[in-house]
Amino acid sequence: MVDTSKFHVKTLKSNATYGKFELSPLIGGFGHTIGNSLRRILLISIPGAAITRIRVDGANHLFTTLPGVKEDLVDVSLNLKKVKFIYNQDEPTTLTLTKKGAGPVTAADIEGNDLCKVANPDQVIANITDAKTTLKIELTVERGIGYTLAKEQKTDVIGEIILDAAFTPVIRANYEVEPTRLGKKSNYDKLTMEIWTDGSIDALLALKTAAKDMINSLSQIADPKDFDDEVITILSSPVSSGLDISIEEIELPLRVTNALKKAGYTTIENLIKGGRADVSKSKNVGEKSLKIIDAWLKEKGFTWK
């Protein structure tokens, strides 16, 4: 019997937001099987942390103009969604941002704690234009998987604003398979994995986490465990689940995002249903923006016409 577990994992390149790894020698055919499986898991099930709720002094709702601040609260919230955190606790935590005086407000101004730290402190959140202005924001940070939509959440707290949250810390994941040799035998694969993260998780740790998730799932086939929960099959539409993600998750220029919204493309599902040709007819949506959308959809495993 062939032992499929005997191969090396070699780190080729590594930094705070990127890792390139070689897995070799794999039994012929296992390169694509393992590579594609790991890529899918990396993009959809690695946990991360994000801001889910905010309270801003002087603002009771999202559509508020902040005195002495260049951006309105909608723009501020969009920038806050780009702030990434290193946080591994199950319970939500509350952080505070306080900045007084003219100048840029960045993620470095968020007061972290021993358990929760900002991963991208250079992220600009707002710009204060009045020296006498103080911007104070209370932030709730939670750990989760995938996306949560603000419209699916509720709050009874006056002045609390719920945000769409993108927890996934893996931005991109690619793999390449090449033939390789083991002694005199040439029917082996060399798998090269590339992983880009938002800096809140090390690429190698993300790879190991994805591998453990795959092992845990497959173990139910090899060694089944009984459970009492009732399994309910949900009849879904032909459109893949997860497509109701806001288009704001695609990092497009604000004018392009606003133009798409005005044209009725508020979610990824709207974009895919509309198709590339129709979306291209929207005002302020040029070829450069379409290529950004193309790349984002491809990375997330979606396609459009």
Secondary structure, DSSP 8 states (H G I E B T S, - for coil): ---TT--EEEEEEEETTEEEEEEEEEETTHHHHHHHHHHHHHHHS--EEEEEEEEETT-SSSS---TTBSS-HHHHHHHHTT--EEE--SS-EEEEEEEESSEEEEGGGEE--SSEEES-TT-EEEEE--TT-EEEEEEEEEEESSEE-GGG----STTEEE--EE---EEEEEEEEEEEEETTEEEEEEEEEEEEE-SSS-HHHHHHHHHHHHHHHHHHHHS-----S--------SS-TTTT-BGGGS---HHHHHHHHHTT--BHHHHHHHHHHHHTTSTT--HHHHHHHHHHHHHTT----
